[in-house]
Amino acid sequence: MAAPAARQEFGTGEWMMTLEEIQQFFRYSDDVDREKLREWLHPDLLLTAINVGLEKPLNLEEYLDFIEHMKTYHADRGEATKHIPTNVLIEGDLIAISGHVLHSYPGKADEYSTYFDFWKLRDGKVVEYNIAHDL
């Protein structure tokens, strides 16, 4: 399935987003822009993940610390990752996102893996964040 046009809107009713807006969230995440991420993530966030290296669900602060740690770890090795969302489905307060993660390594060819995120919104922010990586 081809990636939707950047200006295509997803969702019905109260929650309407463009692919561009979803992509911006992942830019904030890849950059670990804590302040911008707080605009998207609910203070009561609960994040669970499969195949990401987490042993337990994370709250908002733990999640922000985790992605900052991962960015530093990869940067120290000369590596970088970039999330590329390609498919979005919104129904009510539920959002499903699938895409690819670009992994760049020094002196090696880039690699891609897949991911699937499932969000539940409360008060216009992500309160439940479920990740499945490298399906």
Disulfide bonds with the S-S distance in Angstrom:
none
